[in-house]
């Protein structure tokens, strides 16, 4: 180990710059951690994280009864609906999520508690009524009938079985 003529060891300065507990006059560096990712767990497999970066369909509330179901007092719910005829919930939405253990995409009702914690459950069909501009029972009007028919027939073989039939 060689020291400079003034007794300065360059390795000490590197260690003190990285170590915020070092007692040097240098300011501690700010942590460059990534923020915590949202925690979404499969309703069927509680220990399995599920992923989804698809579009979020936020829920819209139109009646005081829907607010009361979420824990708001009756009088306050009526006042809110009178003030805002359509109330968009920023903490609840429908999103298509993928579970590696299930091996499939499913529509889920996601409720945000804070930046990281979320509760996830399978989305019942009734919740789609609370989403604006989306009706899962009505097909997309911009798709022609021929295209829709061809898309349905593409997954069938001539013998009536599905193209990828796991029961073979």
SVG drawing of the C-alpha trace seen along z (x, -y; Angstrom):
<svg xmlns="http://www.w3.org/2000/svg" viewBox="-79 -20 85 58">
<polyline fill="none" stroke="black" stroke-width="0.4" points="0.0,0.0 1.4,-3.3 0.3,-6.6 0.7,-9.9 3.3,-12.3 0.7,-14.0 -0.6,-10.7 -3.8,-10.6 -5.1,-7.2 -7.3,-7.5 -9.2,-4.3 -10.4,-6.0 -12.1,-8.7 -13.9,-6.2 -15.2,-4.3 -16.4,-7.4 -18.3,-8.7 -20.2,-5.4 -20.7,-4.8 -23.2,-7.4 -22.2,-6.3 -18.6,-7.4 -17.6,-10.4 -16.2,-12.5 -17.3,-15.9 -18.7,-14.7 -22.5,-14.7 -24.2,-11.3 -25.5,-10.2 -29.2,-9.9 -30.4,-6.3 -31.2,-5.4 -33.6,-2.6 -36.5,-2.0 -39.9,-2.7 -41.8,0.3 -43.9,2.0 -47.6,2.6 -48.4,5.9 -51.0,7.8 -51.7,11.4 -53.8,14.0 -57.2,14.6 -56.8,18.4 -53.1,18.6 -52.5,16.0 -48.7,16.4 -48.4,15.9 -47.8,12.4 -49.8,11.5 -48.8,9.0 -50.8,6.6 -49.9,3.5 -53.1,3.4 -55.7,0.7 -57.5,-0.2 -61.3,-0.6 -62.2,-2.8 -65.6,-2.4 -68.3,-5.1 -70.9,-5.5 -74.3,-6.9 -76.5,-6.2 -76.2,-6.8 -76.8,-3.1 -73.4,-2.3 -71.7,-4.8 -73.4,-3.3 -72.2,0.2 -68.6,-1.3 -69.2,-2.5 -70.4,-6.1 -73.3,-7.4 -76.7,-7.8 -77.0,-11.5 -73.5,-12.2 -73.9,-9.8 -77.0,-11.7 -75.1,-15.0 -72.1,-13.7 -74.3,-12.3 -76.2,-15.6 -72.9,-17.5 -71.3,-15.0 -73.8,-13.1 -71.1,-10.7 -68.4,-10.0 -65.3,-8.2 -63.5,-6.1 -59.7,-6.5 -59.1,-3.7 -61.1,-0.9 -60.9,0.4 -61.1,3.5 -57.9,4.7 -56.9,7.8 -54.1,9.6 -52.0,12.7 -51.3,15.3 -48.3,17.6 -49.6,20.4 -53.1,20.4 -51.5,19.7 -54.3,17.4 -55.4,13.8 -58.5,13.0 -60.4,9.8 -59.9,8.6 -61.5,6.0 -58.6,4.1 -59.0,2.0 -56.1,-0.3 -55.4,-0.8 -52.1,-2.7 -49.3,-3.1 -48.2,0.5 -51.0,2.5 -54.0,3.6 -56.7,6.1 -57.6,8.2 -60.7,10.4 -62.2,11.9 -64.4,9.3 -68.1,10.2 -70.1,9.3 -72.2,6.7 -69.2,4.5 -68.9,3.9 -72.2,2.0 -70.3,-0.6 -67.6,-1.1 -68.3,-3.9 -68.3,-3.2 -67.8,0.5 -70.4,3.2 -69.0,6.7 -72.2,8.2 -72.3,6.0 -69.6,6.7 -67.4,3.9 -69.5,2.0 -66.4,1.2 -65.8,4.9 -67.7,6.4 -69.9,9.5 -67.6,11.4 -64.5,10.7 -66.3,11.7 -67.5,14.9 -64.0,15.7 -62.4,15.1 -64.8,17.5 -64.2,20.2 -60.4,19.9 -60.2,21.7 -62.2,24.8 -61.1,27.7 -63.2,29.5 -64.1,32.3 -65.5,29.8 -62.7,29.9 -60.8,26.9 -57.5,26.2 -55.5,26.6 -57.6,29.1 -55.9,30.0 -58.1,33.1 -56.6,35.1"/>
</svg>
